[in-house]
């Protein structure tokens, strides 16, 4: 199966890290669960980018 390369914008990466830290501060382990969910979705996109709905011609959203 063909896998696609996913590029994550630097600002988006920092947002994910900040949100992960916030979740972890709310409840131990919650940040890791969030991070794992994000990684799982990114992995899904590498295998099937068509699962995203096109929001504009330039961008797509999950």
PDB file of N, CA, C and O in Angstrom:
ATOM      1  N   UNK A   1       0.847  -1.171   0.000  1.00  0.00           N
ATOM      2  CA  UNK A   1       0.000   0.000   0.000  1.00  0.00           C
ATOM      3  C   UNK A   1       0.898   1.243   0.000  1.00  0.00           C
ATOM      4  O   UNK A   1       1.880   1.311   0.739  1.00  0.00           O
ATOM      5  N   UNK A   2       0.552   2.203  -0.824  1.00  0.00           N
ATOM      6  CA  UNK A   2       1.315   3.446  -0.889  1.00  0.00           C
ATOM      7  C   UNK A   2       1.071   4.285   0.364  1.00  0.00           C
ATOM      8  O   UNK A   2      -0.061   4.427   0.826  1.00  0.00           O
ATOM      9  N   UNK A   3       2.154   4.835   0.900  1.00  0.00           N
ATOM     10  CA  UNK A   3       2.047   5.727   2.052  1.00  0.00           C
ATOM     11  C   UNK A   3       2.418   7.129   1.597  1.00  0.00           C
ATOM     12  O   UNK A   3       3.337   7.305   0.798  1.00  0.00           O
ATOM     13  N   UNK A   4       1.719   8.105   2.095  1.00  0.00           N
ATOM     14  CA  UNK A   4       1.946   9.498   1.741  1.00  0.00           C
ATOM     15  C   UNK A   4       2.729  10.193   2.847  1.00  0.00           C
ATOM     16  O   UNK A   4       2.676   9.797   4.011  1.00  0.00           O
ATOM     17  N   UNK A   5       3.446  11.221   2.465  1.00  0.00           N
ATOM     18  CA  UNK A   5       4.205  12.020   3.421  1.00  0.00           C
ATOM     19  C   UNK A   5       3.306  13.132   3.949  1.00  0.00           C
ATOM     20  O   UNK A   5       2.677  13.852   3.172  1.00  0.00           O
ATOM     21  N   UNK A   6       3.248  13.267   5.249  1.00  0.00           N
ATOM     22  CA  UNK A   6       2.455  14.309   5.889  1.00  0.00           C
ATOM     23  C   UNK A   6       3.414  15.368   6.421  1.00  0.00           C
ATOM     24  O   UNK A   6       4.329  15.055   7.182  1.00  0.00           O
ATOM     25  N   UNK A   7       3.206  16.604   6.027  1.00  0.00           N
ATOM     26  CA  UNK A   7       4.021  17.708   6.526  1.00  0.00           C
ATOM     27  C   UNK A   7       3.205  18.468   7.567  1.00  0.00           C
ATOM     28  O   UNK A   7       2.096  18.928   7.293  1.00  0.00           O
ATOM     29  N   UNK A   8       3.767  18.588   8.752  1.00  0.00           N
ATOM     30  CA  UNK A   8       3.099  19.306   9.838  1.00  0.00           C
ATOM     31  C   UNK A   8       3.786  20.651   9.996  1.00  0.00           C
ATOM     32  O   UNK A   8       4.990  20.724  10.244  1.00  0.00           O
ATOM     33  N   UNK A   9       3.021  21.695   9.854  1.00  0.00           N
ATOM     34  CA  UNK A   9       3.528  23.047  10.007  1.00  0.00           C
ATOM     35  C   UNK A   9       4.132  23.219  11.399  1.00  0.00           C
ATOM     36  O   UNK A   9       3.625  22.667  12.376  1.00  0.00           O
ATOM     37  N   UNK A  10       5.214  23.985  11.481  1.00  0.00           N
ATOM     38  CA  UNK A  10       5.886  24.198  12.760  1.00  0.00           C
ATOM     39  C   UNK A  10       4.936  24.748  13.812  1.00  0.00           C
ATOM     40  O   UNK A  10       4.958  24.299  14.959  1.00  0.00           O
ATOM     41  N   UNK A  11       4.109  25.706  13.441  1.00  0.00           N
ATOM     42  CA  UNK A  11       3.152  26.287  14.393  1.00  0.00           C
ATOM     43  C   UNK A  11       2.148  25.243  14.870  1.00  0.00           C
ATOM     44  O   UNK A  11       1.780  25.224  16.044  1.00  0.00           O
ATOM     45  N   UNK A  12       1.705  24.374  13.961  1.00  0.00           N
ATOM     46  CA  UNK A  12       0.771  23.307  14.345  1.00  0.00           C
ATOM     47  C   UNK A  12       1.443  22.335  15.309  1.00  0.00           C
ATOM     48  O   UNK A  12       0.823  21.881  16.270  1.00  0.00           O
ATOM     49  N   UNK A  13       2.710  22.017  15.052  1.00  0.00           N
ATOM     50  CA  UNK A  13       3.450  21.137  15.946  1.00  0.00           C
ATOM     51  C   UNK A  13       3.509  21.723  17.351  1.00  0.00           C
ATOM     52  O   UNK A  13       3.277  21.017  18.333  1.00  0.00           O
ATOM     53  N   UNK A  14       3.819  23.016  17.448  1.00  0.00           N
ATOM     54  CA  UNK A  14       3.893  23.663  18.764  1.00  0.00           C
ATOM     55  C   UNK A  14       2.518  23.712  19.429  1.00  0.00           C
ATOM     56  O   UNK A  14       2.414  23.578  20.648  1.00  0.00           O
ATOM     57  N   UNK A  15       1.476  23.900  18.640  1.00  0.00           N
ATOM     58  CA  UNK A  15       0.115  23.875  19.188  1.00  0.00           C
ATOM     59  C   UNK A  15      -0.202  22.505  19.776  1.00  0.00           C
ATOM     60  O   UNK A  15      -0.751  22.408  20.874  1.00  0.00           O
ATOM     61  N   UNK A  16       0.140  21.456  19.051  1.00  0.00           N
ATOM     62  CA  UNK A  16      -0.111  20.095  19.538  1.00  0.00           C
ATOM     63  C   UNK A  16       0.649  19.857  20.836  1.00  0.00           C
ATOM     64  O   UNK A  16       0.112  19.280  21.781  1.00  0.00           O
ATOM     65  N   UNK A  17       1.893  20.299  20.876  1.00  0.00           N
ATOM     66  CA  UNK A  17       2.694  20.120  22.090  1.00  0.00           C
ATOM     67  C   UNK A  17       2.096  20.896  23.257  1.00  0.00           C
ATOM     68  O   UNK A  17       2.031  20.388  24.376  1.00  0.00           O
ATOM     69  N   UNK A  18       1.658  22.130  22.997  1.00  0.00           N
ATOM     70  CA  UNK A  18       1.065  22.949  24.054  1.00  0.00           C
ATOM     71  C   UNK A  18      -0.231  22.324  24.579  1.00  0.00           C
ATOM     72  O   UNK A  18      -0.467  22.288  25.786  1.00  0.00           O
ATOM     73  N   UNK A  19      -1.051  21.844  23.676  1.00  0.00           N
ATOM     74  CA  UNK A  19      -2.311  21.209  24.074  1.00  0.00           C
ATOM     75  C   UNK A  19      -2.039  19.922  24.847  1.00  0.00           C
ATOM     76  O   UNK A  19      -2.720  19.626  25.828  1.00  0.00           O
ATOM     77  N   UNK A  20      -1.042  19.159  24.402  1.00  0.00           N
ATOM     78  CA  UNK A  20      -0.657  17.940  25.110  1.00  0.00           C
ATOM     79  C   UNK A  20      -0.264  18.261  26.543  1.00  0.00           C
ATOM     80  O   UNK A  20      -0.688  17.580  27.477  1.00  0.00           O
ATOM     81  N   UNK A  21       0.542  19.293  26.713  1.00  0.00           N
ATOM     82  CA  UNK A  21       0.965  19.703  28.059  1.00  0.00           C
ATOM     83  C   UNK A  21      -0.218  20.158  28.899  1.00  0.00           C
ATOM     84  O   UNK A  21      -0.283  19.859  30.092  1.00  0.00           O
ATOM     85  N   UNK A  22      -1.159  20.881  28.284  1.00  0.00           N
ATOM     86  CA  UNK A  22      -2.338  21.344  29.020  1.00  0.00           C
ATOM     87  C   UNK A  22      -3.163  20.150  29.508  1.00  0.00           C
ATOM     88  O   UNK A  22      -3.568  20.102  30.670  1.00  0.00           O
ATOM     89  N   UNK A  23      -3.410  19.181  28.604  1.00  0.00           N
ATOM     90  CA  UNK A  23      -4.165  17.988  28.995  1.00  0.00           C
ATOM     91  C   UNK A  23      -3.455  17.233  30.112  1.00  0.00           C
ATOM     92  O   UNK A  23      -4.097  16.745  31.042  1.00  0.00           O
ATOM     93  N   UNK A  24      -2.142  17.137  30.022  1.00  0.00           N
ATOM     94  CA  UNK A  24      -1.383  16.416  31.045  1.00  0.00           C
ATOM     95  C   UNK A  24      -1.502  17.119  32.393  1.00  0.00           C
ATOM     96  O   UNK A  24      -1.556  16.466  33.435  1.00  0.00           O
ATOM     97  N   UNK A  25      -1.542  18.462  32.371  1.00  0.00           N
ATOM     98  CA  UNK A  25      -1.684  19.225  33.614  1.00  0.00           C
ATOM     99  C   UNK A  25      -3.072  19.028  34.230  1.00  0.00           C
ATOM    100  O   UNK A  25      -3.231  19.131  35.447  1.00  0.00           O
ATOM    101  N   UNK A  26      -4.071  18.745  33.395  1.00  0.00           N
ATOM    102  CA  UNK A  26      -5.430  18.536  33.894  1.00  0.00           C
ATOM    103  C   UNK A  26      -5.573  17.178  34.565  1.00  0.00           C
ATOM    104  O   UNK A  26      -6.260  17.032  35.577  1.00  0.00           O
ATOM    105  N   UNK A  27      -4.905  16.182  33.974  1.00  0.00           N
ATOM    106  CA  UNK A  27      -5.041  14.816  34.471  1.00  0.00           C
ATOM    107  C   UNK A  27      -3.856  14.002  33.969  1.00  0.00           C
ATOM    108  O   UNK A  27      -3.642  13.892  32.762  1.00  0.00           O
ATOM    109  N   UNK A  28      -3.095  13.437  34.884  1.00  0.00           N
ATOM    110  CA  UNK A  28      -1.914  12.661  34.509  1.00  0.00           C
ATOM    111  C   UNK A  28      -2.298  11.544  33.540  1.00  0.00           C
ATOM    112  O   UNK A  28      -3.211  10.760  33.798  1.00  0.00           O
ATOM    113  N   UNK A  29      -1.584  11.492  32.431  1.00  0.00           N
ATOM    114  CA  UNK A  29      -1.829  10.478  31.414  1.00  0.00           C
ATOM    115  C   UNK A  29      -2.733  10.954  30.295  1.00  0.00           C
ATOM    116  O   UNK A  29      -2.725  10.374  29.209  1.00  0.00           O
ATOM    117  N   UNK A  30      -3.511  11.997  30.537  1.00  0.00           N
ATOM    118  CA  UNK A  30      -4.433  12.494  29.522  1.00  0.00           C
ATOM    119  C   UNK A  30      -3.678  13.118  28.349  1.00  0.00           C
ATOM    120  O   UNK A  30      -4.090  12.977  27.198  1.00  0.00           O
ATOM    121  N   UNK A  31      -2.578  13.804  28.639  1.00  0.00           N
ATOM    122  CA  UNK A  31      -1.767  14.390  27.575  1.00  0.00           C
ATOM    123  C   UNK A  31      -1.205  13.322  26.658  1.00  0.00           C
ATOM    124  O   UNK A  31      -1.184  13.491  25.439  1.00  0.00           O
ATOM    125  N   UNK A  32      -0.751  12.228  27.237  1.00  0.00           N
ATOM    126  CA  UNK A  32      -0.216  11.120  26.440  1.00  0.00           C
ATOM    127  C   UNK A  32      -1.300  10.486  25.589  1.00  0.00           C
ATOM    128  O   UNK A  32      -1.055  10.112  24.442  1.00  0.00           O
ATOM    129  N   UNK A  33      -2.500  10.362  26.146  1.00  0.00           N
ATOM    130  CA  UNK A  33      -3.626   9.814  25.368  1.00  0.00           C
ATOM    131  C   UNK A  33      -3.953  10.715  24.185  1.00  0.00           C
ATOM    132  O   UNK A  33      -4.206  10.233  23.081  1.00  0.00           O
ATOM    133  N   UNK A  34      -3.947  12.032  24.422  1.00  0.00           N
ATOM    134  CA  UNK A  34      -4.196  12.986  23.338  1.00  0.00           C
ATOM    135  C   UNK A  34      -3.118  12.858  22.273  1.00  0.00           C
ATOM    136  O   UNK A  34      -3.415  12.788  21.080  1.00  0.00           O
ATOM    137  N   UNK A  35      -1.864  12.828  22.714  1.00  0.00           N
ATOM    138  CA  UNK A  35      -0.747  12.729  21.781  1.00  0.00           C
ATOM    139  C   UNK A  35      -0.843  11.437  20.947  1.00  0.00           C
ATOM    140  O   UNK A  35      -0.611  11.458  19.739  1.00  0.00           O
ATOM    141  N   UNK A  36      -1.180  10.336  21.588  1.00  0.00           N
ATOM    142  CA  UNK A  36      -1.342   9.076  20.862  1.00  0.00           C
ATOM    143  C   UNK A  36      -2.466   9.147  19.835  1.00  0.00           C
ATOM    144  O   UNK A  36      -2.350   8.590  18.743  1.00  0.00           O
ATOM    145  N   UNK A  37      -3.557   9.834  20.184  1.00  0.00           N
ATOM    146  CA  UNK A  37      -4.675   9.988  19.252  1.00  0.00           C
ATOM    147  C   UNK A  37      -4.263  10.816  18.042  1.00  0.00           C
ATOM    148  O   UNK A  37      -4.643  10.504  16.913  1.00  0.00           O
ATOM    149  N   UNK A  38      -3.486  11.873  18.275  1.00  0.00           N
ATOM    150  CA  UNK A  38      -3.002  12.706  17.170  1.00  0.00           C
ATOM    151  C   UNK A  38      -2.095  11.888  16.258  1.00  0.00           C
ATOM    152  O   UNK A  38      -2.232  11.937  15.036  1.00  0.00           O
ATOM    153  N   UNK A  39      -1.179  11.145  16.844  1.00  0.00           N
ATOM    154  CA  UNK A  39      -0.264  10.316  16.060  1.00  0.00           C
ATOM    155  C   UNK A  39      -1.030   9.270  15.250  1.00  0.00           C
ATOM    156  O   UNK A  39      -0.699   9.010  14.093  1.00  0.00           O
ATOM    157  N   UNK A  40      -2.047   8.677  15.860  1.00  0.00           N
ATOM    158  CA  UNK A  40      -2.864   7.689  15.152  1.00  0.00           C
ATOM    159  C   UNK A  40      -3.544   8.313  13.933  1.00  0.00           C
ATOM    160  O   UNK A  40      -3.571   7.712  12.858  1.00  0.00           O
ATOM    161  N   UNK A  41      -4.089   9.514  14.102  1.00  0.00           N
ATOM    162  CA  UNK A  41      -4.754  10.177  12.979  1.00  0.00           C
ATOM    163  C   UNK A  41      -3.762  10.550  11.879  1.00  0.00           C
ATOM    164  O   UNK A  41      -4.073  10.425  10.695  1.00  0.00           O
ATOM    165  N   UNK A  42      -2.580  11.003  12.264  1.00  0.00           N
ATOM    166  CA  UNK A  42      -1.550  11.317  11.269  1.00  0.00           C
ATOM    167  C   UNK A  42      -1.177  10.049  10.507  1.00  0.00           C
ATOM    168  O   UNK A  42      -1.043  10.079   9.284  1.00  0.00           O
ATOM    169  N   UNK A  43      -1.010   8.947  11.214  1.00  0.00           N
ATOM    170  CA  UNK A  43      -0.696   7.676  10.550  1.00  0.00           C
ATOM    171  C   UNK A  43      -1.816   7.255   9.602  1.00  0.00           C
ATOM    172  O   UNK A  43      -1.550   6.740   8.516  1.00  0.00           O
ATOM    173  N   UNK A  44      -3.066   7.470  10.009  1.00  0.00           N
ATOM    174  CA  UNK A  44      -4.191   7.159   9.125  1.00  0.00           C
ATOM    175  C   UNK A  44      -4.117   7.987   7.852  1.00  0.00           C
ATOM    176  O   UNK A  44      -4.404   7.487   6.765  1.00  0.00           O
ATOM    177  N   UNK A  45      -3.738   9.240   7.982  1.00  0.00           N
ATOM    178  CA  UNK A  45      -3.640  10.115   6.811  1.00  0.00           C
ATOM    179  C   UNK A  45      -2.533   9.677   5.858  1.00  0.00           C
ATOM    180  O   UNK A  45      -2.666   9.831   4.645  1.00  0.00           O
ATOM    181  N   UNK A  46      -1.441   9.132   6.395  1.00  0.00           N
ATOM    182  CA  UNK A  46      -0.360   8.679   5.513  1.00  0.00           C
ATOM    183  C   UNK A  46      -0.805   7.516   4.646  1.00  0.00           C
ATOM    184  O   UNK A  46      -0.279   7.318   3.551  1.00  0.00           O
ATOM    185  N   UNK A  47      -1.768   6.749   5.127  1.00  0.00           N
ATOM    186  CA  UNK A  47      -2.264   5.602   4.374  1.00  0.00           C
ATOM    187  C   UNK A  47      -3.451   5.957   3.493  1.00  0.00           C
ATOM    188  O   UNK A  47      -3.632   5.366   2.429  1.00  0.00           O
ATOM    189  N   UNK A  48      -4.256   6.912   3.923  1.00  0.00           N
ATOM    190  CA  UNK A  48      -5.459   7.258   3.170  1.00  0.00           C
ATOM    191  C   UNK A  48      -5.791   8.735   3.337  1.00  0.00           C
ATOM    192  O   UNK A  48      -6.644   9.084   4.153  1.00  0.00           O
ATOM    193  N   UNK A  49      -5.133   9.607   2.580  1.00  0.00           N
ATOM    194  CA  UNK A  49      -5.404  11.040   2.721  1.00  0.00           C
ATOM    195  C   UNK A  49      -6.811  11.433   2.255  1.00  0.00           C
ATOM    196  O   UNK A  49      -7.255  12.552   2.511  1.00  0.00           O
ATOM    197  N   UNK A  50      -7.505  10.529   1.580  1.00  0.00           N
ATOM    198  CA  UNK A  50      -8.853  10.820   1.103  1.00  0.00           C
ATOM    199  C   UNK A  50      -9.882  10.831   2.225  1.00  0.00           C
ATOM    200  O   UNK A  50     -11.033  11.208   2.002  1.00  0.00           O
ATOM    201  N   UNK A  51      -9.481  10.418   3.444  1.00  0.00           N
ATOM    202  CA  UNK A  51     -10.428  10.422   4.556  1.00  0.00           C
ATOM    203  C   UNK A  51     -10.728  11.842   5.028  1.00  0.00           C
ATOM    204  O   UNK A  51     -11.649  12.063   5.814  1.00  0.00           O
ATOM    205  N   UNK A  52      -9.945  12.793   4.544  1.00  0.00           N
ATOM    206  CA  UNK A  52     -10.152  14.194   4.927  1.00  0.00           C
ATOM    207  C   UNK A  52     -11.145  14.848   3.984  1.00  0.00           C
ATOM    208  O   UNK A  52     -11.205  14.519   2.799  1.00  0.00           O
ATOM    209  N   UNK A  53     -11.920  15.773   4.520  1.00  0.00           N
ATOM    210  CA  UNK A  53     -12.835  16.543   3.704  1.00  0.00           C
ATOM    211  C   UNK A  53     -12.143  17.830   3.291  1.00  0.00           C
ATOM    212  O   UNK A  53     -11.504  18.489   4.112  1.00  0.00           O
ATOM    213  N   UNK A  54     -12.268  18.182   2.038  1.00  0.00           N
ATOM    214  CA  UNK A  54     -11.635  19.396   1.550  1.00  0.00           C
ATOM    215  C   UNK A  54     -12.395  20.618   2.057  1.00  0.00           C
ATOM    216  O   UNK A  54     -13.598  20.748   1.828  1.00  0.00           O
ATOM    217  N   UNK A  55     -11.684  21.515   2.750  1.00  0.00           N
ATOM    218  CA  UNK A  55     -12.300  22.739   3.253  1.00  0.00           C
ATOM    219  C   UNK A  55     -12.124  23.867   2.244  1.00  0.00           C
ATOM    220  O   UNK A  55     -13.016  24.695   2.062  1.00  0.00           O
ATOM    221  N   UNK A  56     -10.988  23.891   1.605  1.00  0.00           N
ATOM    222  CA  UNK A  56     -10.702  24.840   0.538  1.00  0.00           C
ATOM    223  C   UNK A  56      -9.856  24.124  -0.492  1.00  0.00           C
ATOM    224  O   UNK A  56      -9.539  22.946  -0.326  1.00  0.00           O
ATOM    225  N   UNK A  57      -9.498  24.797  -1.520  1.00  0.00           N
ATOM    226  CA  UNK A  57      -8.636  24.167  -2.504  1.00  0.00           C
ATOM    227  C   UNK A  57      -7.226  23.920  -1.984  1.00  0.00           C
ATOM    228  O   UNK A  57      -6.526  23.021  -2.450  1.00  0.00           O
ATOM    229  N   UNK A  58      -6.822  24.729  -1.011  1.00  0.00           N
ATOM    230  CA  UNK A  58      -5.474  24.628  -0.476  1.00  0.00           C
ATOM    231  C   UNK A  58      -5.372  23.728   0.748  1.00  0.00           C
ATOM    232  O   UNK A  58      -4.340  23.093   0.964  1.00  0.00           O
ATOM    233  N   UNK A  59      -6.416  23.665   1.539  1.00  0.00           N
ATOM    234  CA  UNK A  59      -6.348  22.976   2.828  1.00  0.00           C
ATOM    235  C   UNK A  59      -7.442  21.938   2.949  1.00  0.00           C
ATOM    236  O   UNK A  59      -8.458  21.997   2.257  1.00  0.00           O
ATOM    237  N   UNK A  60      -7.221  20.994   3.832  1.00  0.00           N
ATOM    238  CA  UNK A  60      -8.237  19.985   4.128  1.00  0.00           C
ATOM    239  C   UNK A  60      -8.320  19.844   5.641  1.00  0.00           C
ATOM    240  O   UNK A  60      -7.371  20.155   6.359  1.00  0.00           O
ATOM    241  N   UNK A  61      -9.459  19.374   6.110  1.00  0.00           N
ATOM    242  CA  UNK A  61      -9.661  19.183   7.551  1.00  0.00           C
ATOM    243  C   UNK A  61     -10.121  17.764   7.813  1.00  0.00           C
ATOM    244  O   UNK A  61     -10.746  17.131   6.962  1.00  0.00           O
ATOM    245  N   UNK A  62      -9.805  17.271   9.003  1.00  0.00           N
ATOM    246  CA  UNK A  62     -10.263  15.927   9.393  1.00  0.00           C
ATOM    247  C   UNK A  62     -11.649  16.017   9.968  1.00  0.00           C
ATOM    248  O   UNK A  62     -12.222  15.000  10.359  1.00  0.00           O
TER     249      UNK A  62
END
